[in-house]
């Protein structure tokens, strides 16, 4: 694969393959085993979240906005983004949309437990696969014709993650491949048209903010608290904008 967008195509294929294999395996596992797998996924998601959150200390971000501003930028992004998301009802909209998609694939909307598992799998996998430096940098590199090395690495990781998630959450994880195609495909197109889309400080702020959203996902997977992470998604747009504002004022 050496065409523009090849990285995203590869990533989508690995997610589909991993999810299909996971769905086959998952049906043969007892409920207790699936619960243990979910706990493991929650812990690994927490680890990945921690690694992403560490970008709040990135030298590029600190040099651009000052040593005291990065945490405030992440805080402001989450608050502003969550307010916007809650007013728009994103979490509720995602739930409704997931229910409709679920009915189309034959899961049935009367099974509330199955519907919740479907929504959880789709939302969790989509966020996990689409939030992070490899998604942004890899897609932009692909669009700029710099190769697909980053997305190839991400594809391998996502394939194994999809297998693990689908063994517990089922077809919702399979449909997260659509999220990967849309988001990474859009970033690749932006990379083609705009060149280097975001400076390093903006990417660091976005990644750190996305990491905290992943913490919310981990808490849901571990059944600690059902944080409305869908309503927090606008924070991913606010973070680079707020970073630019601070840089401009500085």
C-alpha positions as CSV (number, residue, x, y, z in Angstrom):
1,X,0.0,0.0,0.0
2,X,1.6,3.3,-1.1
3,X,-1.4,5.5,-2.0
4,X,-2.7,8.4,0.1
5,X,-5.1,7.0,2.7
6,X,-3.4,3.5,2.7
7,X,-2.8,3.8,6.5
8,X,-6.5,4.4,7.2
9,X,-7.5,1.5,4.9
10,X,-5.0,-0.8,6.7
11,X,-6.3,0.4,10.1
12,X,-9.9,-0.2,9.2
13,X,-9.1,-3.7,7.9
14,X,-7.3,-4.7,11.1
15,X,-10.1,-3.4,13.3
16,X,-12.7,-5.4,11.3
17,X,-10.5,-8.5,11.4
18,X,-9.9,-8.2,15.1
19,X,-13.5,-7.5,15.9
20,X,-14.8,-10.4,13.8
21,X,-12.4,-12.8,15.5
22,X,-13.3,-11.4,18.9
23,X,-17.0,-11.9,18.2
24,X,-16.4,-15.5,17.3
25,X,-14.3,-16.1,20.5
26,X,-16.5,-14.1,22.7
27,X,-19.6,-16.2,22.1
28,X,-17.8,-19.2,23.5
29,X,-16.7,-17.6,26.7
30,X,-18.7,-17.7,30.0
31,X,-20.0,-14.5,31.5
32,X,-17.4,-14.5,34.3
33,X,-14.6,-14.7,31.8
34,X,-16.0,-11.8,29.7
35,X,-16.2,-9.7,32.9
36,X,-12.6,-10.4,33.7
37,X,-11.7,-9.4,30.1
38,X,-13.6,-6.2,30.5
39,X,-11.7,-5.4,33.7
40,X,-8.4,-6.0,31.9
41,X,-9.5,-3.7,29.1
42,X,-10.4,-1.1,31.7
43,X,-7.0,-1.3,33.3
44,X,-5.2,-1.2,30.0
45,X,-7.3,1.8,28.9
46,X,-6.4,3.5,32.2
47,X,-2.7,2.9,31.3
48,X,-3.1,4.3,27.8
49,X,-5.0,7.3,29.3
50,X,-2.1,7.9,31.7
51,X,0.4,7.9,28.9
52,X,-1.7,10.3,26.9
53,X,-2.3,12.6,29.9
54,X,1.5,12.9,30.3
55,X,1.6,15.1,27.2
56,X,0.4,17.9,29.5
57,X,4.1,18.1,30.5
58,X,5.4,18.1,26.9
59,X,8.2,20.6,26.4
60,X,6.6,21.9,23.2
61,X,3.4,22.8,25.1
62,X,5.2,24.2,28.1
63,X,7.5,26.4,26.0
64,X,4.5,27.7,24.0
65,X,2.2,28.6,26.8
66,X,4.3,28.7,30.0
67,X,4.8,26.2,32.8
68,X,1.6,27.0,34.6
69,X,-0.9,27.1,31.7
70,X,-1.0,23.5,30.3
71,X,-3.1,22.1,33.2
72,X,-5.4,25.1,33.0
73,X,-5.8,24.6,29.3
74,X,-6.8,20.9,29.7
75,X,-9.1,21.9,32.6
76,X,-10.7,24.7,30.5
77,X,-11.0,22.5,27.5
78,X,-12.8,19.8,29.5
79,X,-15.2,22.2,31.2
80,X,-16.1,24.2,28.1
81,X,-16.3,21.1,25.9
82,X,-18.5,19.3,28.4
83,X,-20.8,22.2,28.8
84,X,-21.2,22.4,25.1
85,X,-21.6,18.6,24.8
86,X,-24.2,18.4,27.5
87,X,-26.2,21.3,26.1
88,X,-26.2,19.5,22.7
89,X,-27.0,16.2,24.3
90,X,-24.2,14.3,22.6
91,X,-24.3,11.4,25.0
92,X,-28.0,11.0,24.6
93,X,-27.8,11.4,20.8
94,X,-25.1,8.7,20.6
95,X,-27.2,6.4,22.7
96,X,-30.2,6.9,20.4
97,X,-28.1,6.5,17.3
98,X,-26.4,3.4,18.6
99,X,-29.9,1.9,19.4
100,X,-31.0,2.5,15.9
101,X,-27.8,1.0,14.4
102,X,-28.2,-1.9,16.8
103,X,-31.7,-2.6,15.5
104,X,-30.4,-2.6,11.9
105,X,-27.9,-5.2,12.6
106,X,-30.4,-7.5,14.2
107,X,-29.5,-7.1,17.9
108,X,-33.0,-5.8,18.8
109,X,-33.7,-2.8,21.0
110,X,-35.8,-4.7,23.6
111,X,-32.6,-6.2,25.2
112,X,-31.5,-3.3,27.3
113,X,-28.4,-5.1,28.5
114,X,-27.4,-6.0,25.0
115,X,-28.1,-2.4,23.9
116,X,-26.0,-1.0,26.7
117,X,-23.2,-3.4,25.8
118,X,-23.5,-2.4,22.1
119,X,-23.3,1.4,22.9
120,X,-20.4,0.8,25.4
121,X,-18.4,-1.2,22.8
122,X,-19.0,1.3,20.0
123,X,-18.2,4.4,22.0
124,X,-15.3,2.9,23.9
125,X,-13.6,1.4,20.9
126,X,-14.2,4.5,18.7
127,X,-12.6,6.8,21.3
128,X,-9.8,4.5,22.0
129,X,-9.0,4.0,18.3
130,X,-9.5,7.7,17.3
131,X,-7.9,9.7,20.2
132,X,-4.2,9.9,20.5
133,X,-1.0,11.1,18.9
134,X,-0.7,8.2,16.5
135,X,-4.2,9.0,15.0
136,X,-3.4,12.6,14.4
137,X,0.3,12.4,13.4
138,X,-0.1,9.2,11.5
139,X,-3.1,10.5,9.5
140,X,-1.3,13.8,8.7
141,X,1.8,12.0,7.7
142,X,-0.3,9.8,5.4
143,X,-1.9,12.9,3.8
144,X,1.4,14.6,3.4
145,X,2.9,11.6,1.6
146,X,5.4,10.9,4.4
147,X,4.5,7.2,4.7
148,X,2.2,5.1,6.9
149,X,4.7,3.9,9.5
150,X,2.8,5.4,12.4
151,X,-0.6,4.2,11.2
152,X,0.8,0.7,10.5
153,X,1.9,0.5,14.2
154,X,-1.4,1.8,15.3
155,X,-3.2,-0.8,13.1
156,X,-1.5,-3.7,14.8
157,X,-2.3,-2.3,18.3
158,X,-5.9,-1.6,17.3
159,X,-6.4,-5.0,15.8
160,X,-5.5,-6.8,19.0
161,X,-7.5,-4.3,21.0
162,X,-10.5,-4.8,18.7
163,X,-10.2,-8.6,19.3
164,X,-10.2,-8.1,23.1
165,X,-13.1,-5.6,23.1
166,X,-15.3,-7.5,20.6
167,X,-15.0,-10.7,22.7
168,X,-16.9,-8.8,25.4
169,X,-18.9,-6.1,23.6
170,X,-19.6,-7.7,20.3
171,X,-20.8,-6.0,17.1
172,X,-20.5,-2.5,18.5
173,X,-16.7,-2.8,18.3
174,X,-17.0,-3.9,14.7
175,X,-18.9,-0.7,13.8
176,X,-16.1,1.4,15.4
177,X,-14.3,0.7,12.1
178,X,-16.6,3.3,10.6
179,X,-15.5,5.8,13.2
180,X,-11.8,5.1,12.3
181,X,-12.5,5.5,8.6
182,X,-14.4,8.8,9.0
183,X,-12.0,10.5,11.5
184,X,-8.7,9.3,10.2
185,X,-9.9,9.7,6.6
186,X,-10.9,13.3,7.4
187,X,-7.5,14.0,9.0
188,X,-5.7,12.5,6.0
189,X,-7.7,14.8,3.6
190,X,-6.9,17.8,5.8
191,X,-3.2,16.8,5.7
192,X,-3.4,16.7,1.9
193,X,-5.1,20.1,1.7
194,X,-3.5,22.1,4.6
195,X,-0.1,20.6,5.2
196,X,0.9,20.5,8.8
197,X,-2.5,21.0,10.4
198,X,-1.5,21.5,14.1
199,X,1.7,22.6,15.7
200,X,3.2,20.3,18.4
201,X,1.8,22.3,21.4
202,X,-1.7,22.0,20.1
203,X,-1.4,18.3,19.5
204,X,0.0,17.9,23.0
205,X,-2.9,19.7,24.5
206,X,-5.4,17.7,22.5
207,X,-3.7,14.4,23.4
208,X,-3.7,15.2,27.2
209,X,-7.3,16.2,27.0
210,X,-8.2,13.0,25.2
211,X,-6.3,11.1,27.8
212,X,-8.6,12.3,30.5
213,X,-11.6,11.4,28.4
214,X,-10.0,7.9,28.2
215,X,-9.9,7.9,32.0
216,X,-13.6,8.3,32.0
217,X,-13.9,5.4,29.6
218,X,-11.8,3.3,31.9
219,X,-14.0,4.1,34.9
220,X,-17.0,3.0,32.9
221,X,-15.3,-0.3,31.9
222,X,-14.4,-0.9,35.5
223,X,-18.0,-0.2,36.5
224,X,-16.9,2.5,39.0
225,X,-18.9,5.3,37.5
226,X,-20.9,5.9,34.3
227,X,-19.2,9.2,33.3
228,X,-20.9,10.8,30.3
229,X,-17.8,10.8,28.1
230,X,-19.9,11.5,25.0
231,X,-20.7,14.9,26.3
232,X,-17.0,15.6,26.8
233,X,-16.0,15.0,23.1
234,X,-16.2,18.7,22.1
235,X,-13.2,19.2,24.5
236,X,-11.0,17.7,21.7
237,X,-11.9,20.7,19.5
238,X,-11.6,23.2,22.3
239,X,-8.1,22.1,23.4
240,X,-6.2,23.2,20.3
241,X,-8.3,26.4,20.0
242,X,-7.7,27.3,23.7
243,X,-4.0,26.6,23.2
244,X,-3.9,29.0,20.2
245,X,-5.7,31.6,22.3
246,X,-3.1,31.4,25.1
247,X,-0.2,31.5,22.6
248,X,-1.7,34.6,21.0
249,X,-2.2,36.4,24.3
250,X,1.3,35.5,25.3
